[in-house]
Amino acid sequence: MEKLWSLSAVDMARAIAGKEFSAVELLNAHLERIDEVNGELNAVVRSIDEAQQWAKEADQLTLRGEPLGPLHGVPFSVKENIDVAGYPTTLGVPALVNAIASEDAPSVQRLRRAGAVPFARTNLPDFALRVHTRSSLYGLTRNPFSQGHTAGGSSGGEAAAIASGMSPMGLGNDIGGSLRNPAYCCAINALKPTAHRIASASSTARLPPNLAGQLMSVTGPMARRVGDLRAMFDVLAGPDPRDPLIAPTPPTPREFSPCTVALLAEPPGGYTDPTTAESVRVAGRALSALGYDVVPVEPPMLEEVHMVWAQILLYDTAISLPSLEGIMSEEGVELLRGSIRRLPEPTLQRSYELHQRRHALQREWANFFQQYQLIVGPTWTEPPFINDLDTRDDAGRSQVAELTRFVAPMNVLGLPVVCVPVGIHESLPQGVQIIANRFDEGRCLAAAADLESALGVFTPVSPWGQRI
């Protein structure tokens, strides 16, 4: 018999509505799975005590025959830099263990209104400022496929929990790949939405987000199946008074005909592992067989886009760095210092010009999407790296910066991206990004679903990479 925790979130909700099993049974199955594997992975860092009561209330609604939400009774996990009322938003550091949220973040609130049950918090690096998940509060999260390789970051706890069956779906965020990096490393799916599509707010934050955060940071869903991403996105998208930047856009269409795809197997600006490049071509061939017009072509000015992202983010980070010292781990602070040192000296004039250049680059890419409706390329240009390579030495930091060079451009351009797995090579996941023009998440999701149907699903797994 198929284990309850191995089902898709959509199938879980359908089965609960059909009274095949209860929300309490489903929650307990996930809690048992956490007991079974979390000791090896260290992905889940806290349970939400009220989850049992919320699951019981969900079952009472089912028994009374009342209208049910689209994710009724489905448990979900939440990265510990997203507020859950009554629990600390620690950002992975000991100094914030008492930063108790007074209300749910908009994304948590929306999922709860759709019937879902928050039940666990997941690990992240200090202040979510690393592409590898080791926090000074909770320690290292391990990749379910290989204990010696990174689970990615900063939503690494979330990805490892979902990939290993401890959670069916969850919430993360992304200012430079923090949804997509761990989704790639753990062979699950993630949606980085268009900027200003899904509301974000925190009752524990002392200050509003800096300019880089306002422009580029997004909250998004993570899951093992593309259909679950779609179900979550339908619930999550839309305005909230706590986030004044959210665009009140109409619902995203579900049906799309095959379109023209720009395929980029080897992004400029550095080395691409041959097996990684081939995994992109595998995705291209699968889409071509499904009727997509796949054309090898490079989007405009990629290296400049990446540099603009780095300068906008790290110039803001440099201003806040003194307040992080003594709170963030020393290795994390040194990683930021090293990244800042590699950039031109920040000046008011340079910052002024950066934002003008960002607008010009967005216009160039908008024109590119008139001819190519989708871009498909690698997430990282190499396989997942060994644990802590990013802080080992300057060579390690440079290698990690280079292999993530096709991730961050989508943040500065504000574009929607679905990260989808396409295979396993030598026990490590492979995956691609599917990128569309602003507010065209539906097209990304449709193509990702087509790839999933053609190439398969690669999780859940037990440590270390054992298929269920």
BELFENRA-V953284 format. One record per pair of residues at least 12 apart in sequence whose C-alpha atoms are under 7 Angstrom apart, sorted by sequence separation. I is the first residue (numbers start at 0). J is the second residue. D is the distance in whole Angstrom. If there is no record, write none. Layout:
i	j	d
I	J	D
I	J	D
This chain:
i	j	d
87	99	4
88	100	7
157	169	7
220	232	7
264	276	5
418	430	7
419	431	6
86	99	5
87	100	6
178	191	7
418	431	6
419	432	6
57	71	7
85	99	6
86	100	6
418	432	5
57	72	6
85	100	5
140	155	7
264	279	5
417	432	6
418	433	6
84	100	5
85	101	6
140	156	6
143	159	6
264	280	6
416	432	6
417	433	5
83	100	6
84	101	5
142	159	6
154	171	6
416	433	5
417	434	7
54	72	6
82	100	6
84	102	4
131	149	6
132	150	7
173	191	7
416	434	5
83	102	6
84	103	5
131	150	7
132	151	6
199	218	7
415	434	6
416	435	7
83	103	5
131	151	5
132	152	5
143	163	6
197	217	7
414	434	7
415	435	6
82	103	5
83	104	6
130	151	5
131	152	4
132	153	6
194	215	6
197	218	6
262	283	7
381	402	6
414	435	7
415	436	7
3	25	6
82	104	5
130	152	4
131	153	6
317	339	7
380	402	5
414	436	6
415	437	6
81	104	6
129	152	6
130	153	5
132	155	5
154	177	6
158	181	6
162	185	6
194	217	6
379	402	5
380	403	7
414	437	5
415	438	7
4	28	6
83	107	7
129	153	6
153	177	5
154	178	6
158	182	6
162	186	7
379	403	5
413	437	7
415	439	7
3	28	7
4	29	6
128	153	7
152	177	5
162	187	6
192	217	7
415	440	6
127	153	5
155	181	5
159	185	6
191	217	7
313	339	6
379	405	7
417	443	6
154	181	6
158	185	6
192	219	6
378	405	7
416	443	7
417	444	7
23	51	7
152	180	6
191	219	6
378	406	6
419	447	6
123	152	7
124	153	6
151	180	5
152	181	5
158	187	7
190	219	6
123	153	5
151	181	4
190	220	6
417	447	7
23	54	5
91	122	7
123	154	6
150	181	6
189	220	6
190	221	7
260	291	7
262	293	6
314	345	6
22	54	5
23	55	6
91	123	6
123	155	6
189	221	4
259	291	6
260	292	6
261	293	6
262	294	6
263	295	6
310	342	7
22	55	7
91	124	6
92	125	6
122	155	7
123	156	6
151	184	6
188	221	6
189	222	6
257	290	6
258	291	5
259	292	5
260	293	5
261	294	5
262	295	5
263	296	6
421	454	6
91	125	5
122	156	4
150	184	5
188	222	5
257	291	5
258	292	6
259	293	6
260	294	6
261	295	6
262	296	6
263	297	6
268	302	6
22	57	7
90	125	6
91	126	6
121	156	5
122	157	7
150	185	6
187	222	6
188	223	6
261	296	5
267	302	7
22	58	6
90	126	5
121	157	5
187	223	5
188	224	6
21	58	6
90	127	7
188	225	6
190	228	7
197	235	6
426	464	7
197	236	5
198	237	7
75	115	7
196	236	6
197	237	6
198	238	6
74	115	6
75	116	6
76	117	6
79	120	6
144	185	7
174	215	5
196	237	6
198	239	6
200	241	6
71	113	6
72	114	6
73	115	5
74	116	4
75	117	5
76	118	6
77	119	6
78	120	6
79	121	6
92	134	7
143	185	7
174	216	4
200	242	6
70	113	6
71	114	4
72	115	5
73	116	6
74	117	6
75	118	6
76	119	5
77	120	5
78	121	5
79	122	6
91	134	5
92	135	6
93	136	5
142	185	6
173	216	6
174	217	6
199	242	6
69	113	6
70	114	5
71	115	5
72	116	6
74	118	6
76	120	6
77	121	6
78	122	6
79	123	7
91	135	6
92	136	5
173	217	5
198	242	6
16	61	6
68	113	4
69	114	7
70	115	5
76	121	7
91	136	5
172	217	5
173	218	6
382	427	7
68	114	5
91	137	7
172	218	4
307	353	6
67	114	7
130	177	7
171	218	6
172	219	6
198	245	6
26	74	6
171	219	6
197	245	7
170	219	6
171	220	6
195	244	6
196	245	6
22	72	5
130	180	7
170	220	5
195	245	4
196	246	6
307	357	7
22	73	7
169	220	6
170	221	6
195	246	6
361	412	6
169	221	5
378	430	6
168	221	6
169	222	7
377	430	7
378	431	5
168	222	4
377	431	4
378	432	5
167	222	6
376	431	6
377	432	6
304	360	7
334	390	6
375	431	7
376	432	6
12	69	7
15	72	7
375	432	6
376	433	7
12	70	5
375	433	5
12	71	5
374	433	6
375	434	6
12	72	6
330	390	6
373	433	7
374	434	5
9	70	7
12	73	6
161	222	6
162	223	7
373	434	6
374	435	7
11	73	6
54	116	7
161	223	7
373	435	5
53	116	7
372	435	6
299	363	7
8	73	6
299	364	7
50	116	6
50	117	6
50	118	5
368	436	6
47	118	5
365	436	7
46	118	6
47	119	5
46	119	4
45	119	6
46	120	6
45	120	5
43	119	7
44	120	6
78	154	7
43	120	6
44	121	5
43	121	4
44	122	6
42	121	6
43	122	6
78	157	6
42	122	6
76	166	6
75	166	6
75	167	6
76	168	7
77	169	6
78	170	6
106	198	7
75	168	5
76	169	5
77	170	5
78	171	6
105	198	6
106	199	7
75	169	5
76	170	7
77	171	7
105	199	6
104	199	7
105	200	7
104	200	6
104	201	6
279	376	6
41	139	7
42	140	5
279	377	6
41	140	5
305	404	7
308	407	7
40	140	6
41	141	7
102	202	7
211	311	6
308	408	6
40	141	5
101	202	6
211	312	5
40	142	7
100	202	6
305	407	6
40	143	7
100	203	6
305	408	5
308	411	5
99	203	7
211	315	7
304	408	6
98	203	6
275	380	6
209	315	7
275	381	6
272	380	6
271	380	5
272	381	5
261	371	6
271	381	6
260	371	5
259	371	5
260	372	6
261	373	6
262	374	6
263	375	6
264	376	6
43	156	6
259	372	6
260	373	5
261	374	5
262	375	5
263	376	5
264	377	7
42	156	4
258	372	6
259	373	7
260	374	6
261	375	6
262	376	6
42	157	7
260	375	7
42	159	6
43	160	7
42	160	6
82	201	6
113	234	7
110	234	7
109	234	6
110	235	7
109	235	6
106	235	6
32	164	7
33	165	5
269	401	6
32	165	5
105	239	7
29	165	5
29	166	6
266	405	7
282	421	7
278	421	7
278	429	7
279	431	6
275	429	7
5	164	6
8	167	6
4	164	6
7	167	7
8	168	7
4	167	7
286	450	7
285	450	7
282	450	7
285	453	6
255	442	6
253	441	6
252	441	6
251	441	6
255	445	7
135	328	6
183	378	7
215	410	5
215	411	6
215	413	6
184	383	6
125	327	6
229	444	7
7	224	6
9	227	6
8	227	6
194	413	5
225	444	7
7	227	7
193	413	5
194	414	7
193	414	5
192	414	7
193	415	4
225	447	7
192	415	4
225	448	6
191	415	6
192	416	6
191	416	5
190	416	6
191	417	6
190	417	5
189	417	6
190	418	6
189	418	5
176	406	6
188	418	5
175	406	7
176	407	6
188	419	5
94	326	6
175	407	5
187	419	7
188	420	7
187	420	6
92	326	7
149	383	6
186	420	5
92	327	7
148	383	6
149	384	6
175	410	6
183	418	7
223	458	6
148	384	6
149	385	6
174	410	6
182	418	7
148	385	4
149	386	5
183	420	7
147	385	6
148	386	5
147	386	6
179	418	6
186	428	5
185	428	6
184	428	6
193	437	6
183	428	7
193	438	6
183	429	7
183	430	6
192	440	7
131	387	7
186	457	6
187	458	7
186	458	7
144	426	7
144	427	6
164	459	5
162	458	5
163	459	5
162	459	5
163	460	5
162	460	6
163	461	6
143	460	7
146	463	7
143	461	7
144	462	6
145	463	5
143	462	5
144	463	5
145	464	7
143	463	5
144	464	4
143	464	6
5	459	6
